[in-house]
Amino acid sequence: MNEYLTQVTDNFSNRHRNIKRVFKNNFDKIFRKIDFDADLTLEKKLLIGSYFTSEYSIEAAALFNPSIVKHPDQSILKKNRLRVILSFRAVGEGHISSIVFRKGIIKENGGLSVDTSSALVEKEERVLNSTYNKKDFIIRLKELKHCEIVYQILDDLLDNFTYDELVQSIKKYAKIHPEERSEECRKVIETLLWLANSNYEIKFKSDLSLSGRVIFPVSKSEIKGLEDARFVLFNNDDGSTIYYATYTAYNGKTALPQLIETENFCHFKILTLLGTGAQGKGMALFPEKINGKYAVISRNDNENIYIMFSENVRYWENPIFIKPPCYYWEFFQVGNSGSPLKTQKGWLLLTHGVGPVRTYCLGAILLDLADPTKIIGVLEEPLLVPLENERNGYVPNVVYSCGAIIHNNKLVVPYAMSDTRSGVATLNLSDLFESMRYFD
């Protein structure tokens, strides 16, 4: 027995930081659910746990749709260099998407060097019993047109409540109303639990390499993947900063817009976006408030670019139409390619357009700084098109980005090639502005 355990442990300890803890956790998880009272040694528990352990190759199929933000640590750098964090959509077996990270440095000339990935990938620690806000639940459930049952369940809770308190309130309701066995009641309760499970927190140890921290699907609403995170470093009014990312949770049938909050890329809060404007894919936050309100670029009808303003970063209504498909390379649909970038000339918004044979190209428009509902400049030809050696992949004829960055008057654009792999393009910001057509 010990010989087998030693062999398995030695074989996997270089791939996981604490493989025995993984085996023990998996043993506990399985045997907690069955009636088993045998007196097992620790070694036997660990070996049994190893049989209920499997590895998942997160990046086996593809690594694409990158975004890029300034790293919180800018120490020990050569002059005119910038340390950055890149996020990617990684796809493994079964086309399950997760969010992975890499650390990189932008050099003086705009070139980007990226650290190699860590051999050690660690499962996140889910924060148990996160706190929820009653008002947010009511907003979301109103959108879903649920009945009065939910209010009776929530009435027994404080304005801020825990998951355990929600479960206890549901049990109390079922006990008081045993006659309530309708399909409608069952759906309401399922929706309450679904919403709670879609809002959670995860943590990673700070000494774990950035590339070892993987945000993997943990709730039913995202069981088939977390798609296309658009990270942005947001500047608060008080001078502090926080990282946000909008992404799409996908369960195989429905796309749910979600929000990530983090200060350090170790502790992440996952939140559901609310409001009738928070629908579909491809929302991208501005890096600061506009006229005292949060702002987001969206594609509410899946064809055109819109903008929304809100006093709450999670709640979105009343999309304002900005731009339809205009040019031959974007006639099918147009959307954003990440958060707008602030420049002296205006908000630079990279776009993606879908054209003939569903070919994806990148474009650019310029929005007014004070009133970003106004387009003041546009690039009439594509900024980036798929080269011949970039056209073959999981989804062919595609270049796509979820966010760029400006450094030393260089626009650095990490981009995906045909939903398979990623590269980077760099150009002078002044050259881009000179190529635009401007409007009075």
Secondary structure, 3 states (H helix, E strand, C coil): CHHHHHHHHHHHCCCCCCHHHHHHHHHHHHHCCCCCCCCCCHHHHHHHHHHCCCCCCCCCCEEEEEEEEECCCCCCCCCCCEEEEEEEEEECHHHCEEEEEEEEEECCCCCEEECCCCCCCECCEECCCCEEEHHHHHHHHHHCCCCCHHHHHHCCCCCEEEHHHHHHHHHHHHHHCCCCCCHHHHHHHHHHHHHHHCCEEEECCCCCCHHHECECCCCHHHCCEEEEEEEEEEECCCCCEEEEEEEEEECCCCEEEEEEEECCCCEEEEEECECCCCCCCCCEECCCCECCEEEEEECCCCCCEEEEEECCCCECCCCEEEECCCCHHHCCEEEECCCCEECCCCEEEEEEEECHHHCEEEEEEEECCCCCCCEEEECCCCCECCCHHHCCCCCCCEEECCCCEEECCEEEEEEEECCCEEEEEEEEHHHHHHCCEECC
